[in-house]
């Protein structure tokens, strides 16, 4: 069979796995108990693996904050020295069936939302969103207020969510995403409707379960005000789907795009968990008042798993307010989205855009098409301050060298396996 | 000054009043305590005034159900006999600073959501939405289950909402409507996002206020599942704005379109509270499985107050799912909305549609333009079964004779006042 045919069949198989995945939120448990390979002194981060020395400033601050939060160090300075000495270990979320937004900082005691993908027997993990404050560990910020909030999430919100999802017998994520696309969400930087639908499903169960009243009111406010809450479940759903379609021989579909502020890494199904790395891109963005590009960390976060699964910039036509947030128009929203059809395998079966007459979003980034057309994937993203904190929103494109490397390696391994098959 | 100029200045004044109104939800109290002219044996209904004999079947059922609910009669039959005998009185909601959806049935003990319009010193009233069931008194249905729910609303939900709005110090309605237009709502038949935003604002306060836990869980489920809940506040906001702009000499802007299933009535600012009546139109609709046009009551409800204030069909471009619900496309959604620009005075200043680059919705129906262009206003509407219950959604257009009568009368009174001015 011609190589082209083998690749196209493999790509169809990959997309079928994505579409027949059933990501379902099933539990909330501390990372140490559930995340594969988690250790007390391990801090996970977004993006491809990176050494402490090369790690960007916001992510280093996040690692240090997590170490203090975990009681591994007394101060941020001590934590940084321990990380430099290897006493605190660091590794990429993606290599532990986990994704993390922005810095992606994830540590042992954090409650993790567990997403099960029953048809393929795999699970994905993500921590609980820290809420509406611009200062969050996720953005590399750490102070007494951030720590207090993390403790509340660990001791109150996490267990309350665990009890709720248990009482509910789980919650399917794709239907909520699909519905939120009819309500102005692109599910990455604008997950407002999805978070509202989620909160209204979960709150009655948390009430049933008897959470003490003051904490109940705080929880209701937190879920009501955290417009990005459901985004984390969307990310874990994306990770569960893409891990399931990883490692299909010949498949040229991207299964991860992840950024650590220093580098961008992508993975392709046919080369399994190998990373293809390039320098982190700058972000074309809109900054909150008082901030500018000079304050910004480069492109960061595992959240591009949304684009990898046909959401975010790949669904921007569903979310004109998102296009406006980055200085675009209604027409631009459609252009951003539809330009992605040049580099994708197909249209999503469940994620549809009403204003395009319920056309599916472009999905399944084909490294061949990226290299041949020169069109790079667009990623909706938030912007982190170098010293921590959220300072804007924008779009970024991963560097071409990730895709050209990936394509070369895919050709190498497919030739090798073809040769092996002939011998 | 030329009559045309007088009318245009009056219309601008009218629209300025609409845009500078500040409808704010401030309280919940029993109708008997707050609705102007309310009496123990009075049942209010949607649409222009109608005699018992000419009242449509669903509305008669509603009046009878309300009478039983109020303890005025023991059975629906007895209630109907009492209404026929004038022992139970009926009158139009609109004539009591009130609006009601579908049959509009409103009786003495029902908790009313009170909307204050501080800049103009007027208030509007509406009862509390009965929830997600297709069988509601609002749709002319009455049985043990409907009654039980009405009692719960009267005894539990109404007081809980009263306490909540008191603790919140009121809630502005326009900002929630404006936001919901960026989330797929047209705010009449699709008020899903607005209801979610409302619920997430109110629930934490209801929790604070100490509502007993079982009722709290029920309330949280009710608000989460009642996608039309906020629609009622939108209607009362519309009534508050249009009442404030009523009675401006020369103003040719429509201040009410209301249907009772038998007739449609409209009001025009320059002729104050005079009704102009025509026969109720049939609805071009989509029916729920098992139902068809032969089961349907004709166009009914005060809900066209939404269209009167630039929402519903006048904002359908914001809500492609609504266009699909009635068999249209994304392009149709824009066409429905934009065709209304032919008959309106201006564009709304606060209600904007993202996919049209935040253009304001057409607003301020000018009877002159309706008569001269022959374009009738479009109304998004639900469909009631003749025997009660919700059986579909569709669009309706009020009859031209309402507008031509109104225009004739407006000319008559303006000529009269011009003559008086000259004498």
HADDOCK unambig.tbl for C-alpha pairs under 7 A between the chains (distance, minus, plus):
assign (segid A and resid 182 and name CA) (segid B and resid 184 and name CA) 6.18 0.50 0.50
assign (segid A and resid 183 and name CA) (segid B and resid 183 and name CA) 4.19 0.50 0.50
assign (segid A and resid 183 and name CA) (segid B and resid 184 and name CA) 4.57 0.50 0.50
assign (segid A and resid 184 and name CA) (segid B and resid 182 and name CA) 6.19 0.50 0.50
assign (segid A and resid 184 and name CA) (segid B and resid 183 and name CA) 4.56 0.50 0.50
assign (segid A and resid 184 and name CA) (segid B and resid 184 and name CA) 6.17 0.50 0.50
assign (segid A and resid 196 and name CA) (segid B and resid 196 and name CA) 6.29 0.50 0.50
assign (segid A and resid 200 and name CA) (segid B and resid 224 and name CA) 5.13 0.50 0.50
assign (segid A and resid 204 and name CA) (segid B and resid 217 and name CA) 5.10 0.50 0.50
assign (segid A and resid 204 and name CA) (segid B and resid 220 and name CA) 5.39 0.50 0.50
assign (segid A and resid 204 and name CA) (segid B and resid 221 and name CA) 5.76 0.50 0.50
assign (segid A and resid 207 and name CA) (segid B and resid 217 and name CA) 5.65 0.50 0.50
assign (segid A and resid 208 and name CA) (segid B and resid 217 and name CA) 6.09 0.50 0.50
assign (segid A and resid 217 and name CA) (segid B and resid 204 and name CA) 5.09 0.50 0.50
assign (segid A and resid 217 and name CA) (segid B and resid 207 and name CA) 5.65 0.50 0.50
assign (segid A and resid 217 and name CA) (segid B and resid 208 and name CA) 6.11 0.50 0.50
assign (segid A and resid 220 and name CA) (segid B and resid 204 and name CA) 5.39 0.50 0.50
assign (segid A and resid 221 and name CA) (segid B and resid 204 and name CA) 5.77 0.50 0.50
assign (segid A and resid 224 and name CA) (segid B and resid 200 and name CA) 5.14 0.50 0.50
assign (segid A and resid 320 and name CA) (segid B and resid 354 and name CA) 5.78 0.50 0.50
assign (segid A and resid 320 and name CA) (segid B and resid 355 and name CA) 6.15 0.50 0.50
assign (segid A and resid 321 and name CA) (segid B and resid 354 and name CA) 6.56 0.50 0.50
assign (segid A and resid 329 and name CA) (segid B and resid 357 and name CA) 6.35 0.50 0.50
assign (segid A and resid 330 and name CA) (segid B and resid 354 and name CA) 6.87 0.50 0.50
assign (segid A and resid 330 and name CA) (segid B and resid 355 and name CA) 5.24 0.50 0.50
assign (segid A and resid 330 and name CA) (segid B and resid 356 and name CA) 6.73 0.50 0.50
assign (segid A and resid 330 and name CA) (segid B and resid 357 and name CA) 5.58 0.50 0.50
assign (segid A and resid 354 and name CA) (segid B and resid 320 and name CA) 5.77 0.50 0.50
assign (segid A and resid 354 and name CA) (segid B and resid 321 and name CA) 6.55 0.50 0.50
assign (segid A and resid 354 and name CA) (segid B and resid 330 and name CA) 6.86 0.50 0.50
assign (segid A and resid 355 and name CA) (segid B and resid 320 and name CA) 6.15 0.50 0.50
assign (segid A and resid 355 and name CA) (segid B and resid 330 and name CA) 5.24 0.50 0.50
assign (segid A and resid 356 and name CA) (segid B and resid 330 and name CA) 6.73 0.50 0.50
assign (segid A and resid 357 and name CA) (segid B and resid 329 and name CA) 6.35 0.50 0.50
assign (segid A and resid 357 and name CA) (segid B and resid 330 and name CA) 5.59 0.50 0.50
